[in-house]
Amino acid sequence: MTLVVGQTKVAGVKIIRHIAEMQATATALKRAGRRLALVPTMGALHAGHATLIRRARACDAATVVSIYVNPTQFGPQEDFNRYPRDIEADAALCAGESVDIIFAPLDAEMYAGNAASTWVEETALAKRLEGERRPGHFRGVCTVVAKLFNIVQPDIAAFGQKDFQQLAVITRMVRDLGYPIEILPVPIVREADDLALSSRNRYLNPTERAQATILWQALSAAQKLFATGEHRAAPLQASLLRTLQLVPAIRLDYAEIVSAATLEPVTDVQTGAVALLAVYLGQTRLIDNAIF
Ligand code: PAF
């Protein structure tokens, strides 16, 4: 369903489309003594987002869900055009979770002609892994999240641990730029067969969907090996690769074991280190991770 400018409610939830109106609403809520919790999303909401919303609501704050497919975080060959957009279904999920406001800004206000001349860029945690494979991705993410923070003025913002590097980069950006915002990390939500929930899972055909469970199998096999006392990164990484190879259709992008603080590879794996995976199944790129 297309969202009509001027529409004030979708599925019973208040929807704000203009930056000035969102800023004025946030200011009024704060003057009235309300705290604000933001859940930034690109829509195509699923049970993982519902968990983010519940965690935000538990902070006793007015909950704002932003829905904006941010063009600047997609590379030229990526899925910006086919990214699922269904505001009616998203609003229904928000209504079910008692969201106070959906902020669905217009491209024309967020960026003039999909461009920006002022960028926000984190340069340490963002440079490897996703940042290396998807040049410009985190610059787009940081820029749009900074804009959302300035517009919505949240006290709290919830981000999923599924995008582990994104969470680290945003946490660092908040610290470096002095945003008075508490970042709420929310654990990964998985399907019954342990596939991590993602809006991109809907691209998978039934065969690929069945094959995708190999990501968690690889991560949990490495976690089990770690629990037996194997703390060297090389055998743990070899275990990840061995399991992924059980599905020949998988094209590996990366399988790394890194420090959660620096996102640099480790040789000795301590508790708290993280295994990060990125693979292709057909045209679909999937990421997942597990903390040791
Ligand atoms: O994780 C996402 O959905 C996006 O990267 C975010 C944080 C909403 C920025 O566009």
Boltz pocket constraint, residues with backbone or C-beta under 6 A from the ligand:
constraints:
  - pocket:
      binder: B
      contacts: [[A, 40], [A, 41], [A, 42], [A, 66], [A, 68], [A, 70], [A, 73], [A, 140], [A, 141], [A, 144], [A, 145], [A, 163], [A, 166]]
      max_distance: 6.0
